[in-house]
Amino acid sequence: MSDALNLALTITAADLFSGVMRKFENRITGAGGAARRVRKDYDTMVTSVNRGIKSLAVGGYIAAKMRPGIAAAADLQEEMIGVRAELGGAGTSAAELARHLTDVRKTAFGVQSSTPFNIGQVVALEKELIKAGANIQDVIGERGAAAASAALATYEKLDPVLTGKALIGIGTPFKIAASGYADLADQISRAASASTTGAAEIAEAAKYAAGPLASMQRSSSEMLTLIALMAQQGVKGSMAGTSLKNFFLKAAEQQMFRNANGELKSTVEIIEILRKKTDGMGGHSAVAF
């Protein structure tokens, strides 16, 4: 039996059509406790930024951390040189580069004030996001990818750079703008809370499924809902992402899964069609899919 059919039957067994998927959708997109805690992190970041970059730099970084600050300053300088190298491509004027570097520093000062990561680590995170192909405007700011990655990494106890790369890997195919990364991080955290797996495994699964599902106009919320549901059935990580990708790729080839306009039907409709096709066939039978 194919991986795609295995996935179809796994989801069918969960009885999506009778409301399980809707329950997961509500848990992941609703304002649960995890959402409030993650959102509080973002609110704290915004408040800290609003207090002023100068006071954060002088009071929170140099004065309070004088001795370790010497080594940290060296690390910061090294990371800023790396950011400059990443941003200094063809077509970037000196004035534009200076503005970008200032924005990178401002974001780093704001993020480090409300997370366990020092300013050098945050700049390193920003650098790696840019290296991964993220637009500078999507990285910076209190609700950009760097802030969202740091907040999610703090709450879920993850590595910030790996978390950032995961967010960019999911956000890019879904064309998520800078202001949407906070919501994406929130969705991942809630998906983990709603299932039996961690945020890292949720993100790992999404890495394999995001591109194909985005190209079929599925939403990131639906993808994360399905990944959370699959985790409940014991299908996790790369296996979940690959199976989900294969399922939709196979479904896209079948005319019975398309509506009158040629668009792929909703997941619930697809599962209902599969349920009717497999009804009464028994566990050892397969359907042409």
TORZAPA-702736 format. One line per 2 residues: number of its first residue (from 1); for each residue x, y negated, z of C-alpha. Coordinates in nm, 4 decimals. Example, Ala and Ser with C-alpha at 12.3 -4.5 7.8 and 13.67 -1.06 7.14 Angstrom:
<pts>
1> 1.2300 0.4500 0.7800 | 1.3670 0.1060 0.7140
</pts>
This chain:
<pts>
1> 0.0000 0.0000 0.0000 | 0.1397 -0.3429 -0.0941
3> 0.2481 -0.6044 0.1608 | -0.0220 -0.8326 0.0242
5> -0.2947 -0.5747 0.0810 | -0.1568 -0.4929 0.4257
7> -0.1884 -0.8590 0.5122 | -0.5379 -0.8757 0.3661
9> -0.6519 -0.5811 0.5751 | -0.4773 -0.7177 0.8850
11> -0.6617 -1.0473 0.8552 | -0.9820 -0.8660 0.7705
13> -0.9496 -0.6586 1.0890 | -0.9457 -0.9824 1.2864
15> -1.2895 -1.0594 1.1351 | -1.2141 -1.4116 1.0178
17> -1.5542 -1.4537 0.8605 | -1.7366 -1.4208 1.1936
19> -1.5493 -1.7101 1.3506 | -1.2053 -1.6009 1.4694
21> -1.0293 -1.8206 1.2169 | -1.2446 -2.1146 1.3145
23> -1.1557 -2.0573 1.6797 | -0.7855 -2.0608 1.5987
25> -0.8303 -2.3641 1.3770 | -0.9967 -2.5491 1.6631
27> -0.7266 -2.4472 1.9099 | -0.4490 -2.5567 1.6783
29> -0.6019 -2.8794 1.5521 | -0.7827 -2.9702 1.8749
31> -0.6496 -3.1793 2.1612 | -0.5339 -2.8986 2.3909
33> -0.3007 -2.9233 2.6884 | 0.0078 -2.8600 2.4776
35> -0.0996 -3.1312 2.2365 | -0.1399 -3.3789 2.5185
37> 0.2022 -3.2974 2.6593 | 0.3737 -3.3308 2.3226
39> 0.1799 -3.6484 2.2486 | 0.2915 -3.7850 2.5861
41> 0.6517 -3.7364 2.4731 | 0.5816 -3.9486 2.1677
43> 0.4086 -4.2145 2.3743 | 0.7083 -4.2262 2.6059
45> 0.9368 -4.2725 2.3088 | 0.7289 -4.5586 2.1748
47> 0.7262 -4.7290 2.5163 | 1.1011 -4.6905 2.5483
49> 1.1620 -4.8389 2.2067 | 0.9383 -5.1323 2.2881
51> 1.1465 -5.2191 2.5944 | 1.4183 -5.3315 2.3630
53> 1.7182 -5.1689 2.2043 | 1.9579 -5.4034 2.3796
55> 1.8420 -5.3114 2.7304 | 1.8557 -4.9419 2.6438
57> 2.2074 -4.9766 2.5096 | 2.3441 -5.1787 2.7999
59> 2.1432 -5.0458 3.0929 | 2.0663 -4.6896 2.9896
61> 2.3770 -4.5920 2.8007 | 2.6892 -4.7983 2.8758
63> 2.6356 -4.8996 3.2394 | 2.4720 -4.5821 3.3687
65> 2.7069 -4.3490 3.1829 | 3.0316 -4.5420 3.1806
67> 3.2802 -4.2558 3.2085 | 3.1093 -3.9917 2.9935
69> 3.0059 -4.2770 2.7668 | 3.3643 -4.3138 2.6448
71> 3.3641 -3.9618 2.5004 | 3.0029 -3.9963 2.3883
73> 3.0870 -4.3200 2.2072 | 3.3585 -4.1388 2.0143
75> 3.1107 -3.8671 1.9194 | 2.8569 -4.1302 1.8196
77> 3.1105 -4.3079 1.5998 | 3.1994 -3.9797 1.4307
79> 2.8348 -3.8977 1.3630 | 2.7659 -4.2502 1.2340
81> 3.0541 -4.2099 0.9888 | 2.8866 -3.8884 0.8742
83> 2.5522 -4.0664 0.8314 | 2.7225 -4.3433 0.6365
85> 2.8767 -4.0857 0.4043 | 2.5385 -3.9186 0.3459
87> 2.3667 -4.2506 0.2749 | 2.6411 -4.4072 0.0679
89> 2.5412 -4.2511 -0.2618 | 2.5169 -4.4192 -0.5973
91> 2.2768 -4.7090 -0.6147 | 2.2857 -4.7953 -0.2426
93> 2.3878 -5.1563 -0.1881 | 2.5998 -5.2643 0.1071
95> 2.3092 -5.4607 0.2554 | 2.0718 -5.1663 0.2204
97> 2.3260 -4.9294 0.3757 | 2.3726 -5.1665 0.6701
99> 1.9951 -5.1758 0.7290 | 1.9728 -4.7979 0.7179
101> 2.2556 -4.7559 0.9675 | 2.0913 -5.0054 1.2019
103> 1.7645 -4.8118 1.1795 | 1.9478 -4.4856 1.2513
105> 2.1014 -4.6357 1.5674 | 1.7701 -4.7843 1.6832
107> 1.5913 -4.4533 1.6417 | 1.8683 -4.2686 1.8254
109> 1.8596 -4.5101 2.1216 | 1.4824 -4.4731 2.1498
111> 1.4819 -4.0925 2.1245 | 1.7695 -4.0315 2.3679
113> 1.5892 -4.2271 2.6393 | 1.3071 -3.9725 2.6668
115> 1.4745 -3.6431 2.5762 | 1.7680 -3.4457 2.7207
117> 1.9744 -3.5171 2.4087 | 2.2412 -3.7890 2.4102
119> 2.2608 -4.0525 2.1419 | 2.5384 -3.8714 1.9558
121> 2.3230 -3.5587 1.9325 | 2.0289 -3.7573 1.8006
123> 2.2427 -3.9246 1.5337 | 2.3768 -3.5787 1.4438
125> 2.0149 -3.4663 1.4076 | 1.9386 -3.7614 1.1801
127> 2.2468 -3.6853 0.9720 | 2.1492 -3.3204 0.9264
129> 1.7949 -3.4167 0.8268 | 1.9337 -3.6492 0.5600
131> 2.1740 -3.3772 0.4439 | 1.8783 -3.1399 0.4166
133> 1.7231 -3.3767 0.1636 | 1.4923 -3.5882 0.3802
135> 1.4338 -3.9473 0.2776 | 1.5851 -4.1923 0.5279
137> 1.2413 -4.3543 0.5746 | 1.0984 -4.0172 0.6797
139> 1.3758 -3.9649 0.9352 | 1.3802 -4.2934 1.1267
141> 1.1232 -4.4590 1.3538 | 0.9407 -4.3539 1.6680
143> 0.7135 -4.1181 1.4732 | 0.9616 -4.0068 1.2080
145> 1.1124 -3.6620 1.1620 | 1.4034 -3.7181 1.4044
147> 1.1769 -3.8284 1.6909 | 0.9286 -3.5502 1.6173
149> 1.2052 -3.2889 1.6035 | 1.3571 -3.4043 1.9320
151> 1.0179 -3.4049 2.1062 | 0.9303 -3.0562 1.9810
153> 1.2778 -2.9253 2.0675 | 1.2478 -3.0730 2.4163
155> 0.9033 -2.9270 2.4846 | 0.9778 -2.5841 2.3347
157> 1.3436 -2.5724 2.4537 | 1.4844 -2.5415 2.1015
159> 1.7934 -2.6641 1.9215 | 1.7072 -3.0114 1.7844
161> 1.8976 -2.9763 1.4560 | 1.7436 -2.6383 1.3721
163> 1.4035 -2.7743 1.4707 | 1.4547 -3.0767 1.2472
165> 1.5542 -2.8658 0.9490 | 1.2453 -2.6502 1.0031
167> 1.0179 -2.9550 1.0073 | 1.1751 -3.0918 0.6898
169> 1.1451 -2.7493 0.5263 | 0.7732 -2.7466 0.6014
171> 0.7023 -3.1154 0.5489 | 0.8744 -3.1568 0.2131
173> 0.6603 -2.9184 0.0043 | 0.3450 -3.0503 0.1726
175> 0.4607 -3.4076 0.0962 | 0.4257 -3.5159 0.4590
177> 0.5165 -3.8820 0.5096 | 0.7241 -4.0146 0.7990
179> 0.4237 -4.0840 1.0195 | 0.2969 -3.7290 0.9685
181> 0.5924 -3.5467 1.1249 | 0.4707 -3.6100 1.4791
183> 0.1404 -3.4418 1.3904 | 0.3235 -3.1545 1.2197
185> 0.5361 -3.0949 1.5315 | 0.2169 -3.1102 1.7367
187> 0.0506 -2.8488 1.5126 | 0.3475 -2.6130 1.5459
189> 0.3461 -2.6458 1.9238 | -0.0264 -2.5781 1.9408
191> 0.0040 -2.2821 1.7022 | 0.2619 -2.1325 1.9382
193> 0.0344 -2.1969 2.2380 | -0.2601 -2.0345 2.0595
195> -0.0695 -1.7185 1.9689 | 0.1699 -1.4633 2.1152
197> 0.4833 -1.6087 1.9582 | 0.7095 -1.9101 2.0081
199> 0.7434 -2.2303 1.8093 | 1.0714 -2.1121 1.6550
201> 0.9029 -1.8028 1.5076 | 0.6076 -2.0115 1.3887
203> 0.8496 -2.2442 1.2079 | 1.0484 -1.9484 1.0712
205> 0.7335 -1.7981 0.9189 | 0.6298 -2.1340 0.7760
207> 0.9665 -2.1717 0.6052 | 0.8867 -1.8756 0.3795
209> 0.5251 -1.9655 0.3123 | 0.5240 -2.3472 0.2881
211> 0.6373 -2.3888 -0.0738 | 0.3943 -2.1484 -0.2407
213> 0.0990 -2.2477 -0.0206 | 0.1584 -2.6185 -0.0767
215> 0.1693 -2.5595 -0.4536 | -0.1742 -2.3959 -0.4259
217> -0.3141 -2.6987 -0.2398 | -0.3511 -2.5119 0.0916
219> -0.2949 -2.7350 0.3948 | -0.0155 -2.7079 0.6507
221> -0.2850 -2.6749 0.9181 | -0.4402 -2.3729 0.7447
223> -0.0964 -2.2157 0.6989 | -0.0104 -2.2550 1.0683
225> -0.3532 -2.1237 1.1679 | -0.2957 -1.8069 0.9641
227> 0.0576 -1.7646 1.1003 | -0.0736 -1.7937 1.4574
229> -0.3485 -1.5424 1.3825 | -0.1011 -1.2990 1.2241
231> 0.1218 -1.3248 1.5326 | -0.1764 -1.2062 1.7372
233> -0.1782 -0.8951 1.5157 | 0.1966 -0.8388 1.5655
235> 0.3140 -0.9821 1.2315 | 0.5692 -1.2539 1.3122
237> 0.8626 -1.4595 1.1853 | 0.9944 -1.4054 0.8342
239> 0.7717 -1.1005 0.7901 | 0.4630 -1.3147 0.8485
241> 0.5809 -1.5902 0.6140 | 0.6754 -1.3497 0.3355
243> 0.3492 -1.1547 0.3673 | 0.1445 -1.4745 0.3661
245> 0.3293 -1.5996 0.0581 | 0.2822 -1.2687 -0.1265
247> -0.0844 -1.2552 -0.0318 | -0.1620 -1.5953 -0.1854
249> 0.0578 -1.5367 -0.4902 | -0.1329 -1.2148 -0.5606
251> -0.4661 -1.3796 -0.4901 | -0.3862 -1.6565 -0.7380
253> -0.3542 -1.3943 -1.0131 | -0.7084 -1.2637 -0.9600
255> -0.9994 -1.4310 -1.1359 | -1.2410 -1.3090 -0.8677
257> -1.0705 -1.5368 -0.6163 | -1.1199 -1.8512 -0.8248
259> -1.4211 -2.0807 -0.8388 | -1.5953 -2.2207 -1.1465
261> -1.3327 -2.4950 -1.1769 | -1.0491 -2.2414 -1.1757
263> -0.9372 -2.3400 -0.8255 | -0.8433 -2.0834 -0.5623
265> -1.1331 -2.0205 -0.3257 | -1.1068 -2.0788 0.0482
267> -0.9274 -1.8198 0.2578 | -1.2515 -1.7188 0.4295
269> -1.4153 -1.6586 0.0900 | -1.1176 -1.4539 -0.0294
271> -1.1246 -1.2381 0.2824 | -1.5003 -1.1831 0.2477
273> -1.4494 -1.0646 -0.1124 | -1.1759 -0.8264 0.0050
275> -1.3957 -0.6998 0.2858 | -1.6694 -0.6091 0.0393
277> -1.4170 -0.4425 -0.1911 | -1.2662 -0.2330 0.0891
279> -1.5873 -0.1610 0.2798 | -1.6229 0.2119 0.3341
281> -1.2986 0.3014 0.1566 | -1.1220 0.4322 0.4686
283> -0.7737 0.3660 0.6025 | -0.5842 0.5588 0.3311
285> -0.7444 0.3964 0.0278 | -0.6103 0.0973 -0.1592
287> -0.7745 -0.1614 -0.3739 | -0.6252 -0.3036 -0.6945
289> -0.4789 -0.6286 -0.5668
</pts>
